[in-house]
Amino acid sequence: MLILLPPSETKRAGGRARPLDLGRLALPQLAPQRAAVVDALVTLSGDEDEAARVLRLSPRQRHEVAANAALRTAPTMPAIDRYTGVLYDALDASTLAPAARRWLGAHVLIHSAPFGPVGALDAIPAYRLAAGTGLPGLPALRRHWADATTAALAVAAPQFVLDLRSEAYAALGPVPEGVATAYLRVVTAGADGTVRALNHFNKHAKGDLVRRLAEARPRVATPAAFVRWAASTGLEVRAGAPGELDLVV
């Protein structure tokens, strides 16, 4: 089972004095794409005003230009600890037992804009870049990442992919054809049985789900097996649109 998570706009500062090593990240086939984005971000950061414009930073966010400028030398920490926000606060990875964190390292990829999908325990620096940002000197990030990421995922050959990414990040690396996959949506059911998608609570529910998986560490190789596991823990997961599962909360 492989879980694909979205990143978060907010990130924890600091880390260990161990600089970014692109060669040690998951899916090493993506090293050329990663290097190209990092180089583009560092170059862009040489002009603070232009970087703020391209990245759409408010005056209070301008300090993030310096974070991008230092991508190759800044402190790093495991990706699962770097990200903050609703999903990652609900996951609360720092409080998990060592075995649960190891499970995250083996089964979770977080799909970042500058580095592509990285392992949960891969060491990354703080940065600022969203999926929809256009960088000078590079094609649109969707074109830059999609085919290469799909090919790298194919080499990884997961039995089953549970896709918890937002649609913007899923577009940066579609799951290869032929791989059993389910795109998870968080919904609520009305009194008449109709369902509607949730926004804010969507992220909390996904973080809570991944925490439960890390603590239980089930062997799940198909969408049907995931539905059965969810039911055994009191979660309601059911078929949604083709290729999708609905987590009902």
Secondary structure, 3 states (H helix, E strand, C coil): CEEEECCCCCECCCCECCCCCHHHCCCHHHHHHHHHHHHHHHHHCCCHHHHHHHHCCCHHHCHHHHHHHCCCCCCEEEHHHHECCHHHHHHCHHHCCHHHHHHHHHHEEEEECCCEEEECCCEECCCCCCCCCCCCCCCCHHHHHHHHHHHHHHHHCCCEEEECCCHHHHCCCCCCCCCEEEEEEEEEECCCCCEEECCHHHHHHHHHHHHHHHHHCCCCCCHHHHHHHHHHCCCEEEECCCCEEEEEC
